[in-house]
Amino acid sequence: MRILFMGTPEFAVPCFDVLNSEYEIIGAFTKVDKPNMRGKKIKFTPVKEYALEHNIPVYQPNSLKTEETQNIIKELNPDLIVVVAYGKILPKEIIDMPKYGVINVHSSLLPKYRGAAPINAALIHGEKESGVTIMYIAEELDAGDMILSVSTEIKDEDNFLTLHDRLKDLGAEALLKAVKLIEKEEAPRVQQNHSEATFVKPFKKEDCKIDWNKTEREIFNFVRGMNPFPSAYTTLDDKIFKIYGVKENFKSYEEGTAGEVVDIKKGAGVIVKTGNGSVILTEVKPENKKLLSGADIINGNVLKKGDKLN
């Protein structure tokens, strides 16, 4: 089977690797390279790096809607196109090209959390499990028929990074099973219950700000769902404090208002009042400073009792 792979970030690499070990990969489509954080050196996407290491042709079109790009895919003549976190929507002209269609690896248990940030969303909303769905691509975003799904328990110790890494490996295993089913023409097509669909949009900066009026559990889930990317934050005196870790404190305080530092727990961190109780800040990065532990925050007098976080 001749497979054309489309993907961009690290999440896609295990899927790329497992397919490359068993099938003929005729090319890799990935997003255009961008400068690194300092804006000087061009950084290749993880998918491009893998493709170059394995002598797989790389294509980085600005658009999939142009006749030029669609002609490239026609000439490649794939039997199947596999999409994993590519970051571009495929037009119908491309979806209709391959003999076996186009399939996608989506990091949620569809129809929940269609869209751009399903891993973050599962944590933020306090889900007990997450997973990966392998599905056929349709014109409507993440709405295609499902082939199979795999799930994993979400634990309190999980954050975005740990869940991301678990799902990328589960996704690769599930993808290989799905492709083998397609090859044998035994792949099911299970229609999603569209009435149960939920959607996740890309995060804007304002979406990452902590609302201290929420419950301690909601804040705990929000922070870990944003850790390490795109990262939750709060402000003090117009300075940004990124919050990477909090613990539920299970204690209410009469004094103070939501967002106020109401106490200090030696060796652990400062305690901030929430809508229903309080949380301990265990990992904080003040603006233009390094990441600090809860103990560092206290020892450096970075945050003190009476400070009001907004």
Buried (B, 14 or more C-beta within 10 A) or exposed (E): BBBBBBBBBBBBBBBBEBBBEEBEBBBBBBBEEEEEEEEEEEEBBBBBBBBEEEEBBBBBBEEBBEEEBBEBBEEBEBBBBBBBBBBBEBBEBBBEBBEBBBBBBBBBBBBBBBBBBBBBBBBBBEBEEBBBBBBBBBEEBBBBBBBBBBBBEBEEEBBBEBBBEBBBBBBBBBBBBBBBBBBEEEBEEBEBEEEEBBBBEEBEEEBBBBEBBBBBBBBBBBBBBBBEBBBBBBBBEEEBBBBBBBBBBEBEBEEBEBBBBBBBBEEBBBBBBBBBBBBBBBBBBBEEEEEBBBBBBBEEEBBEEEBBBE
